[in-house]
Amino acid sequence: MDGFDLAILAALQRDGAMTNAALAEVVNLSPSQISRRRMALEEAGIIEGYSARLSAQKLGYGLRAIVRVNLRSHGQEKENTFAHFVAAQPEVRSAFSVSGDADYVLDIRVRDLEAFSDFIHKDLLPHPQVAQVRSELVLKTLKDERGIDLPA
């Protein structure tokens, strides 16, 4: 990967909908060179995909919570069961296995406090692997970067 590839990646992080012609102007390469490089970055798995950033708030998902979960017991089968459960929950936008005082941290997006309560009490707490749940409601987002800090 060279400086041209990094410039392509940086531009696509800012605007994933850029055409090869628009990228060519920014990066100072021909559109055909951009196309070849972009395809190579995609095939190498460096570019995993393209998406639009949506406003959860404007779409009616006004509550975000960070939920820390501890499991009752551990083992590959039990953790796989919990991972499948989490993957199937639309309220869970991100999930992480972590070190520290929790086994998992979940990023939850729901419409309101009632929907959050329903998710916790009807879905998460009844799961047979869940021993403890601790939640923090997000009051204000200070930073929510989704890209990677690329070298200049």
N, C-alpha and C positions, 0 to 999 in steps of 0.2 A: 504494500500500500504506500502510495507516495502523496505528495502535496496536493495533486489534482484530486485524488480519491478523497482525501480529507476535506477539501473544499466542496466536493459534491455532497458528502455526508453532512457537512455543516449547513449547506443550503437546503437540503432535503429535511433536516431537522426543523428548520424555520418554517418551511412550507413543503410538505410532502406531495402536494399536487403540482409542483413545478414540472413543466414539460422539458423534454430534452433540449429544445431550442432555447428556453429561458435559462436553463442550467448552463448551456454553452456560453451565453452572454456573461453570466456571473463568473464562470470558471476559466473563460478564455480558451476553450477547446471547441472543436466542431461538434455539431449535434450527433454525428455518427460516432465520434470518439466517446462522447458522453453516453450514448446508448450502449456501446460495448462495455464501458467501465461500470455503468449502472447495473447491467445484466451480470457482470462478474461479481459485483458486490452482493447482489441478490442471491446468486448461486452459491457464494461462499457463506451465506447465512449472516453476513454482517448487516445487511438490510433485511429485517425479519418481516416487514410488511408496511403497509401504508394505512393511515386512518385519519379521521377528522376528530379534533378535540371538541367535545360537546359541553355545553354549560349544564351541569347537573341541576343547578339552582333554577335556571330558566325552564328546564324540562320538568320541574316539579319535584325533584329529589333534593329537598331542602335540609335533610339531616345526614351528617356524616359522623361516623363513630369509629374509634379505634378500639378493638376488642381483643383482649389477651385471654387465651384459653390454655388451661392445663388439662392434660388427659389423666384418666384414672390409672392407667398402666401403659407400659410401652412394649413394643415389639413390632416387627415389620408388618404383620398382618393387621394389627390394630391401627397402626398409623396409616396404612393404605386405605382402610375402611374410612377413617376420618378424612383423609385427603379426597376420596371419592365423594363423600358427603359435602365437603366444602365446595368442590368443583361444581356440584349440582345446584348450589344456592345462588340465585341471581342477585341477592342482596350483597354477597361477598364480591367485591370488585378486585381485591388483591388479598393474597394469603401468603404468609411467610412462616417457615419453621425457623425458630430463633434460639439463641442462647440467652441465658439470664433466668429471670423468675417466671417466665411463661414458656410453654412449649410452642405455641403458635400466636401470631399476631394477624388479625383480620382487619381489613379496611372495608367498612360497611357503608353503603349508600341506600337510603330509603326516603320515602316521601315525608314522613313526620315521626313524632315520638311514638304514636300508637303503632305504626308499622314496625318501628324498631323494637318496641316491647313485644309485639307478636313474634317477630323473628327470634328474639332471645328466649322467650318463654315457651313458644310452641315448636321451635325447630332446634335451636342450639342446645339449650339446657337438657331437653329430654334425650339427646343423643347418648347412647350407652357408654361411649368413650370419654365424655366430657365430665370432668370432676369439678372444675372451677372456671368461672367467667368473670372478668373484670373489664369494665367499659369506661371509656372516656369519650364524651361528646365533643366534637370539634366545634369550637366557638367562632374561630376566625382562622382562615388559611393565610399564613405569612409567606409561604413559598411552596410551589407545587411544580417543580421542574420535572419533565418527563424524558428529556434527552440526556445525552452523554457529553461531558465537557471534553471536547476534542482539542488536541494540540493545534496551535496556529500554524 
